[in-house]
Amino acid sequence: MGAFNLDQTFIKEYERSFNQVFQQKESMLKGTVRNEPQNSEKQRFTFIEPTSGVVDRARQSDSPNIPTSHKMRWSSLHTWTWSELVDDIDVIKTLNDPSSEYLNNAVNAENRWEDELVLDNIYADVYYGKEGTASLTWYDVAECIGLNSDGVRNLAGVAFTDTVETGLTINKIATIGVIMGNNSVPASDRHIVVNEDQKWYLLGHARATSGDYVPAVTALVNGQLPNNYFMGFHFHFLPTDRFVYDPVDTGAIRCAAYHRGSVLRTYSGGLKTRIAEEPGKNFNVRVWAEAVAGGCRLQGKGVVPFNLDPDPAISFAL
């Protein structure tokens, strides 16, 4: 029997495991919003609106009848699917079944989609009412107040305008806090989601404008603040490709601040995965994954959409 030489038969070079390209692997936003199961294609969520009482009622008057108003928002489900057919010959050539690593790679992609879905739901039109046939844009009157890229608030009923794009500043964070405070948004569980460039720009801006903020921002940049908590917000820095560009202010990306209870993520079961042979494909291995999730903007007053320059010029000059 002749000698068995790998180089002469199947491969010239192989690895015992597959290395994945650097990538965001975990969802960073799924746990920052309200999570609820959804068992139908569309599902209604109901809130009690604020009420008020009668001041200085007349003596011996009838009891006032003050009906309680209800607000209804609708969530729709979306599917995310991934699949790949792995050829048996490929498995032999690598002397290692790549299916599990391929599946792990797909799970990473699904986690990134979850973050994109949260951001999409913040800006998407939301359906409301008993039947869910009417819709609201994020900038409709009594919905959200946003910040243009230059830091100026948008007018009620008006979307973002084309302005000079700037990065995240202490002033912008403070303005977002003022908007939420005036809307009686609870001080806990507030979140800000921006791209990675902003923490470095914020550090340079703090250094140039007020040295009092430099130690805290430096700790934020270094990940040394508990839960990335700064100025009343938990900060989440995502890669720029998680964000979309604004259709009007085309040089700016859409970022967001929100309270956990203001944004809904729904799910129907967990992430489903399968690895199985396909007889009709020469018994090659099909690797498959699918998730079903949805959500909507629940309470516009607890959401502050804002635009930012995605790559502002960073300077540490005093």
N, C-alpha and C positions, 0 to 999 in steps of 0.2 A: 504494500500500500504506500503510495507516494506521500510526501510531506504535505501538510495542509498549511498553506501560506496565505494569510489574509490579504497581503498586498497584491498577490497574484490572482486572487479570486474576486472579492467583493469591493474592497475599499483601499484607498491609499492613506486616508486620514479619517479619524472619527473621534467623537467625544462620548463619554459615558452619560452625560446629561446635556440638555439644551440650555443655553444661556439666553435670557430675554433681554431685549433692548431696554435701556432705561425708559421708564414710563411711570405715570401715576397708576398705582395698583389698587388703592382703596378709595371708596367714595368719601369725600370730605364734607359733603353737605347733607347726606341722607339723615343723619342724626340731629341736624340743626332745625328741622321742621317738624310739624305735627304728622305723625304716621298713623294711618287708619286702613283696615282691610276694606276692599271693595269687591263685591261679588256679582256685580252686573256691569254691563258696558258703560252705563251712566248711573251716577248715584248722587242723591241730594243731601246736602249738609245744611242744617238750620241753626240760626242764631237768634237770640232775643235782642231787639234793639233797645237802646237807652230810653228811659221814660222820665217823667217829671210829675210833680204833685201840684195841688192847688194851694196857693198861699192865702192866708186870711179868709177862709171860707165864711160865709154868712151864718149867723146863729140860726140853729134849727133848720139848716138847709139840708137838702138831700145829699146822700153820699155821692161824691163824684164818680163817674164811670170813665176810666182812662184806659182804653184798650191797649194791650201790649202788641207792638208790631214785631213781625218776624222777618228776618232776612234769610234768603235761601240761595245757596251757591251749588253749582253742579260740577262734578268731576268726571272726566272721561278717561278710559284706559287706553294705553298704547302698548304695542308689542315690540320687543327688541329680539331679533333672532340672528344667530350665527351658526354656520355649519361648514365643515370641510371634509372632503373625502381623502383619506390617507392611503396611499398605494402600498400594498404589502411589500413590493420591491424596495420602496423607500425605507421601510422598517428594517429589511434585511441589510440594506446598504449601510445603515447607521448603527447596526447591531444594538439598537435601542428603540423601543416603541415610543414615538414622540407624542402619542395621543394625549397623555395626561398633561404634558407641558403645553400642547396646543390648547387644551381645554382651560388650563390655568390662564393662558394668554387671553382667551375669550372672556373669562370671568373679569379680568382686569378691564377689558373694554366695556363690559356691562356696567361696572362700577363708575367709569367715567361718564357713560351715558346717563346714569342716575343724577350726577351733578349737573349735566347739561339740561336735564329735564326740570330740575328745580329752578334753574335760571330761566328756562323757557316759560314755565308756569307763572313766574313773577310778571313777565311782560305780556303774556298772551291775553287775548280777550277772555273774559270770564262770563259764563252763562248763569242767569239768575232767574228768580221767580218760581212760581208753583210748577210750571211746565218746563222751565229751563230753555225757553225759546228766545228770550231777550238777552242781550249781551252788553258788557261794559268794557271799554278800553281802560288801560291803566291810568290814563290821564283825564278821564271823564271827571266832571264836577263831583265832589264828595267822594272820590276814590283815592288816588295817590297824589302826593306832592313830590315832584322829582327835582333833581339838580342838573342843570345843564353842565357841560364840560368846563365852562368858565366859573362854575360855582354859584351861578345865579339860579334861583328857584324858577321852575317853569310855571306859567300861569295856568289856573284851573281851566280845564277843557282844551289845553294846548299841549301838543307833544314837544319833544326836545327840538331846539332850533340849532341851526348851523353856527357854531361859535368857535372861538379860539380854544383848542383843546389844551387842557392842563392836567397835571397829575393830582394825586390825593394829598391834601394838606390838612393841617390841624384845623383850619377854619372850616373846611368842608365837613370834617367829622363833627365839629361843634354844631354846624347848621343842621346836620342830620339829627343830632341829639335834640335840638330845639324843636324840630318838626315832630319828632316822636313824642316829646314831652307835652307839647300843645295838643296832641291827639290822645293824651292819657294812656299811652302805650306803657305797659309795665316796664320797670327799669331792668329787671332780670331777663335773661335769655334774648338779648338783642345781638344781632350778628351783622357783620359787614363782610362782603365777598368781593375781592378785587384780584387782579393778576399780580404775579410775583414782582414786577417792576416797581409797584407802588410802595412797598416797604422801604426800598432803598431811596426812592425819591422822597418819601416822607421823612426819612432820617436826615437827608440833606436839607430839606425845607425847615425842619425843626432846628437844625444846627444854625441855619442862616437867620432865622426869625426870633427864636427864643431858646437860649441854652437851658431853660428850666425843663424842657421836654426831652432833651437829648438822652439822659439816662434811661427813661422809660421806653423811648422809641428804640434805643439800642438794644434793650432787653427784648423788645418785641421782635426785632430783626433776628436776634440770636435764639429765639424760641425759649427764652428764660422766664417769660411771664406765664403764670398759671392759666392754661386754656387760652393763651394769646389774648388776654383780657386787657384792654386799654381804653380809657375815656368812656367807659360804660358799654363797650362792645366787645364781643368775641370776634377776632379777626381770622379770616380764612383766605390764604393766598394760593391761588390756583394757577396752573400754566395758562399762558395767554390764549392758547387754542381751545380752551373751554368756553371762551366768550364769543359773542357775535358782535359785529359792527352795527352801529345805529344806521337806519336807512336814510336819515336826514343829515345828521352830523356824522358823515361817513368816515371821518378820521378818528372817531372815538368808539370805544367798546362799551357795551352795556353792563354795568355792575349793579350791585344792589345792597341795601341794608334792610333788615326785616326782623320782626319778632317771631319767635318759634311758632306761636299760635296763629300767625297771620298767613302762613303758607302751608298748604296741604300736600303731602305725598301719600298716594294710595297704592296698594299692592294687591295682587290676586295670586296668592301662593308665593312661594319663593322662586329662586332661579332654578329652572329645570335643566338637567344635563343628561346626555345619553352618549354612550360609546357602544357601537354595535356593528357587526358585519353586515354587508349588503350582498346577498347572493347574486343579485342581478348585476353587480359590479365586480365580478370575480372575487367575491368575498373580501373586498377591501373594507377598510374600517371607516365608518361614518362617525365623526365627532360633531356633536350638536349641543347647542345651548339656547335657551329662550327665557325671557323675563317679561312679565306683564305688570306695568305700573302706570300711574296717572297722577292726577292732582290738579290744583288750581290755586289762585290767589284768594284766600278766604276773607281777609279783612284788609281792604286797601289802606286804611289809616295806619296800619302797622307796617307798611312797606314803603320804602323810599328808593325808587329807581334813580340811578345817576350815571352819567357818562364820564369817562376818563380818557385821557391820552394814554394809549397802551404802552408807549415807550417814551415817557417824558425824559428830557435831558437831566441827568443826575449830576448835581454839583455839591461839594462839601466846602466850598469857599465861604469864608465868614464875610 
